[in-house]
């Protein structure tokens, strides 16, 4: 099968990278709006916005629509090349912001101005060359190779490809260098790897275009590289770049969501015990965030502990702590087990005699603060039984 037919059958769609880039932009947009003065976030926003625009206006249907609306054959060519050049500038601005962080020095501002000036000059030159060129025949998919030998349009094609290659090479090299930096978050490192692969893949777009154009200059026909391979490489590159921006946010969100679920699940034994005290449940809202659900469970538990606090027996807690230490538990674990034993005893005492109170002034600070540790201790029924049995023995035996 011919390469062109094979790549046509693959039916590479430009809409997948558009959707991924738009999703990445939607994720980043709240941070961009909230911290607009941050040059890094502005560069990321520009990158994702121009990335979406490039693929929207590079779609064959959009190219035909733009040419028809403007009434100028091939008007889409300099327009798409200009958007692609602006995208290249946003890559380099992103690198400047990454390398310098919050630095607002004269060198940083100078580097930013140089990037903006250079690529703005490229955009202006693209339009000047298009105005000078004679391109009467509309080409939707193969303009670069069809007009590869046409004066002025030839220089326009070469200019945008060289600008894109330069920006892509610099960005890819610096990202791969950054990946080797120590101390990076695991999700950020994976995101950078995807970005590195994405920008490296983007070079395949440039090489495919350049090889096809040079082949035309030498009288050969490798148009399929420009018409089919280059768009496929561009789509794959954009998808990888978009996912590279999504992964750190999605990964950190999922990691935080999992952490909150684990913390809430660990409170289940203590929650069940305190439900028997109050006879009610924690407020439930299916649309509540994981953090809010955890806060509501913690609040419910602490409120219930206040109701049972006057039944706490400090003497029992001291004996239970000594018993847990004597059984070989480490101090932190012994403290949690002693608090759990005392809490179970207080709940039983409240059931037997709701109006009765323990002697003395119970110390509830540890119980209120370490509800996670106490809840985990409640899971260890065998350990609690052993501690309770030893604490119930004479004080001399517990100390022995």
C-alpha positions in Angstrom: 0.0 0.0 0.0 1.2 3.5 -0.8 2.3 5.6 2.2 -0.3 8.3 1.3 -3.1 5.7 1.2 -2.0 4.1 4.5 -1.9 7.4 6.3 -5.2 8.5 4.8 -6.8 5.3 6.2 -5.5 6.2 9.7 -7.9 9.2 9.5 -5.9 11.3 12.0 -8.3 13.9 13.4 -7.3 17.4 14.5 -10.2 17.5 17.0 -8.6 15.2 19.5 -5.7 17.6 20.3 -8.2 20.5 20.3 -10.3 18.8 23.0 -7.2 17.9 25.0 -5.8 21.4 24.8 -9.1 23.0 25.6 -9.4 20.6 28.7 -5.9 21.7 29.8 -6.8 25.3 29.4 -10.1 24.9 31.4 -8.1 23.3 34.2 -5.5 26.1 34.2 -7.9 29.0 33.6 -8.9 29.6 37.3 -5.3 29.8 38.3 -4.5 32.1 35.4 -7.3 34.5 36.2 -6.6 34.5 39.9 -2.8 35.1 39.4 -2.7 36.9 36.2 0.5 38.8 37.1 2.4 35.5 37.2 4.4 35.4 33.9 4.6 31.6 34.0 0.8 31.2 34.2 0.3 33.8 31.4 2.7 31.9 29.2 0.9 28.6 29.9 -2.4 30.3 29.1 -1.1 31.7 25.9 0.5 28.4 24.9 -2.8 26.5 25.3 -4.9 29.2 23.7 -2.7 29.5 20.6 -2.4 25.7 20.5 -6.2 25.4 20.3 -6.4 28.2 17.7 -3.8 26.6 15.5 -5.6 23.3 15.2 -9.0 24.9 14.9 -7.9 27.1 11.9 -5.6 24.4 10.5 -8.6 22.0 10.0 -9.3 21.6 6.3 -13.0 22.7 6.7 -11.9 25.8 8.6 -9.3 26.6 6.0 -11.9 26.5 3.2 -14.3 28.6 5.3 -11.7 31.3 6.1 -10.7 31.5 2.4 -14.3 31.8 1.4 -15.2 34.5 4.0 -12.2 36.6 3.2 -12.5 36.1 -0.5 -8.7 35.7 -0.8 -7.4 32.4 -2.1 -5.1 30.7 0.5 -5.6 33.5 3.0 -5.6 30.8 5.7 -1.9 30.1 5.0 -0.4 33.3 6.5 -3.1 33.3 9.2 -2.3 29.7 10.4 1.4 30.3 10.1 1.0 33.5 12.2 -0.9 31.5 14.9 1.8 28.8 14.8 4.5 31.5 15.2 2.7 33.0 18.2 2.5 29.5 19.6 6.3 29.2 19.2 6.8 32.5 21.0 4.6 31.3 23.9 6.8 28.2 24.2 9.9 30.4 24.5 8.2 32.7 27.0 7.3 29.7 29.0 10.9 28.6 29.1 12.0 32.1 30.2 9.4 32.1 33.0 10.4 28.6 34.1 14.1 29.3 34.2 13.8 32.6 36.1 10.8 31.8 38.3 9.7 35.0 40.2 12.8 36.9 39.0 11.9 40.2 37.6 15.4 41.3 36.8 16.4 43.4 33.7 17.8 40.3 32.1 14.5 38.5 32.4 12.6 41.5 30.9 15.2 41.8 28.1 14.8 38.1 27.2 11.0 38.4 27.1 11.2 41.5 24.9 13.7 39.7 22.6 11.3 36.8 22.1 8.3 38.9 21.5 10.1 41.2 19.1 11.7 38.4 17.1 8.6 36.4 16.6 6.4 39.5 16.0 8.9 40.3 13.2 8.5 36.9 11.8 4.7 37.3 11.8 4.9 40.7 9.9 7.4 39.2 7.4 5.0 36.3 6.8 2.2 38.7 5.7 4.5 40.8 3.6 5.7 37.7 1.7 2.2 36.5 1.2 1.2 40.0 -0.2 4.1 39.8 -2.7 3.4 36.2 -3.7 1.1 35.1 -6.5 -1.0 32.1 -5.2 -4.3 32.1 -7.2 -5.1 28.4 -6.9 -6.6 27.4 -3.5 -4.8 24.5 -1.8 -6.5 23.1 1.3 -4.0 20.3 2.3 -0.9 20.6 0.2 -0.1 24.3 -0.1 3.5 24.0 1.2 4.5 21.5 -1.5 2.3 22.9 -4.3 3.9 26.3 -4.0 7.3 25.2 -2.9 9.0 26.7 -5.9 6.8 29.9 -6.1 8.7 33.1 -5.3 7.9 34.8 -1.9 5.6 32.0 -0.8 8.6 29.7 -0.9 10.4 32.0 1.5 7.3 32.3 3.7 7.1 28.5 4.1 10.7 28.3 4.9 10.5 31.1 7.4 7.7 29.7 9.5 9.2 26.2 9.5 12.6 27.5 10.7 11.0 29.6 13.4 9.0 26.6 14.5 12.0 24.3 14.5 14.2 26.7 16.5 11.5 27.2 19.2 10.7 23.5 19.4 14.4 22.5 19.6 15.1 25.0 22.4 12.0 24.0 24.4 12.5 20.3 24.1 16.2 20.5 25.1 15.5 22.6 28.2 12.5 20.4 29.3 14.7 17.3 29.1 17.3 19.0 31.1 14.7 20.0 33.7 13.5 16.4 34.0 16.9 15.5 35.4 16.6 18.0 38.2 16.4 16.5 41.7 13.5 17.2 44.0 10.7 17.2 41.4 7.2 16.0 42.4 6.5 12.6 40.8 3.4 13.9 38.9 5.3 17.0 37.7 8.1 14.7 36.5 5.7 12.6 34.5 4.1 15.7 33.1 7.5 17.0 32.0 8.3 13.7 30.3 5.1 13.9 28.3 6.0 17.5 27.4 9.5 16.5 26.3 8.2 13.7 24.1 5.5 16.0 22.7 8.0 18.7 21.7 10.4 16.1 20.3 7.6 14.6 18.3 6.8 18.1 17.0 10.2 18.2 15.3 8.9 15.3 13.1 6.4 17.8 11.8 9.2 20.2 10.8 11.4 17.6 9.3 8.6 16.1 7.3 7.6 19.5 5.9 11.2 20.5 5.1 12.1 17.2 3.4 9.0 17.4 1.3 9.7 21.0 0.3 13.4 20.3 -0.5 12.3 17.3 -2.5 10.2 19.6 -4.6 13.2 21.9 -5.1 15.2 19.0 -6.5 12.4 17.7 -8.7 11.3 14.8 -6.5 7.8 14.1 -5.1 7.6 13.4 -1.4 4.4 15.3 -0.9 2.9 12.6 1.3 5.4 13.6 4.0 4.0 17.1 4.2 0.3 16.2 3.5 0.0 13.2 5.8 3.0 12.5 8.1 3.4 16.1 9.3 -0.3 16.6 10.3 -0.2 13.3 12.2 3.0 14.3 14.0 1.4 17.7 14.9 -1.7 16.0 16.3 0.3 13.5 18.3 2.6 16.3 19.6 -0.3 18.5 20.7 -2.0 15.7 22.4 1.1 14.8 24.4 1.7 18.4 25.3 -1.9 18.8 26.5 -1.7 15.6 28.5 1.6 16.8 29.9 -0.1 19.9 31.3 -3.1 17.9 32.6 -1.2 15.0 34.3 0.3 17.1 37.2 -3.0 18.6 38.1 -5.1 15.5 37.6 -2.5 13.3 39.5 -2.3 15.7 42.4 -6.1 16.0 42.5 -6.5 12.2 42.5 -3.7 11.8 45.1 -5.3 14.3 47.4 -8.8 12.8 46.8 -7.4 9.4 47.7 -5.7 10.8 50.9 -9.0 12.3 52.1 -10.9 9.1 51.4 -8.3 7.1 53.4 -8.5 9.6 56.3 -12.3 9.5 56.3 -12.3 5.7 56.2 -9.9 5.4 59.0 -12.3 7.4 61.2 -15.1 4.8 60.6 -14.6 2.8 63.8 -14.7 5.9 66.0 -17.6 7.3 63.9 -19.6 4.2 64.5 -18.9 4.3 68.2 -19.9 8.0 68.5 -23.1 7.3 66.5 -24.2 5.0 69.3 -23.7 8.0 71.7 -25.7 10.6 69.7 -28.1 8.3 67.9 -27.7 10.4 64.7 -25.5 10.5 61.6 -23.1 13.1 60.2 -24.6 15.5 57.6 -24.5 14.0 54.1 -24.4 15.9 50.8 -23.5 13.9 47.7 -22.1 17.0 46.0 -19.8 17.8 48.9 -16.1 17.7 48.3 -13.9 15.1 49.9 -12.3 17.7 52.2 -15.8 18.9 53.4 -16.9 15.3 54.0 -13.8 14.7 56.1 -14.3 17.9 58.1 -18.0 17.0 58.7 -17.0 13.6 60.0 -14.3 15.0 62.3 -16.7 17.7 63.6 -19.4 15.1 64.3 -17.0 12.9 66.2 -15.6 15.7 68.3 -19.1 16.9 69.2 -20.1 13.4 70.3 -16.9 13.0 72.3 -17.8 16.2 74.2 -21.1 14.5 75.2 -19.3 11.5 76.7 -16.3 13.3 78.1 -17.7 13.6 81.6 -17.8 9.9 81.9 -14.0 9.5 81.1 -12.0 7.8 83.9 -8.5 9.2 84.1 -7.4 6.5 86.5 -8.4 3.9 84.0 -6.5 5.6 81.2 -3.3 5.7 83.4 -3.6 2.0 84.2 -4.3 1.2 80.5 -1.3 3.2 79.4 0.9 1.3 81.9 -0.6 -2.0 80.8 0.0 -1.2 77.1 3.6 -0.3 77.8 4.0 -3.5 79.8 2.6 -5.5 76.9 5.4 -4.1 74.7 3.6 -1.5 72.7 5.5 1.6 71.7 4.6 4.8 73.6 2.6 6.4 70.8 0.6 3.2 70.2 0.2 2.7 74.0 -1.3 6.2 74.3 -3.8 5.5 71.6 -4.8 2.2 73.0 -5.3 3.7 76.5 -7.5 6.4 75.1 -9.6 3.9 73.2 -10.0 1.7 76.3 -11.1 4.7 78.3 -13.5 5.9 75.6 -15.1 2.4 75.4 -15.5 2.4 79.1 -17.0 5.9 79.1 -19.6 5.0 76.4 -20.6 1.9 78.5 -20.8 4.0 81.6 -23.0 6.6 79.9 -25.4 3.9 78.7 -25.7 2.5 82.3 -26.1 5.8 84.0 -26.4 8.9 81.7 -26.6 11.3 84.7 -23.5 10.0 86.5 -20.1 11.7 86.1 -16.6 10.6 86.7 -14.6 12.0 89.6 -12.0 14.7 88.8 -11.6 16.7 85.7 -11.0 14.4 82.6 -8.3 15.6 80.2 -9.8 15.5 76.7 -7.0 17.3 74.8 -5.4 14.1 73.5 -8.7 12.4 72.6 -9.9 15.5 70.7 -6.6 16.0 68.9 -5.7 12.4 68.0 -9.0 11.0 66.7 -7.3 9.3 63.8 -5.0 7.3 66.2 -7.8 6.5 68.6 -10.0 5.3 65.7 -7.2 3.0 64.4 -6.8 1.6 67.9 -10.5 0.7 68.0 -9.9 -1.6 65.0 -7.5 -3.7 67.2 -10.0 -5.6 69.2 -7.5 -8.3 70.4 -5.1 -5.6 71.6 -7.8 -3.7 73.3 -8.9 -6.8 75.2 -5.4 -7.6 76.3 -4.9 -4.0 77.6 -8.3 -3.9 79.3 -7.6 -7.3 81.0 -4.2 -6.2 82.2 -5.5 -2.7 83.3 -8.2 -4.4 85.4 -5.6 -6.4 87.4 -4.2 -4.9 90.6 -1.9 -1.9 90.1 1.1 -3.9 91.3 0.6 -6.4 88.6 0.3 -3.7 85.9 3.5 -2.1 87.0 5.3 -5.4 87.1 
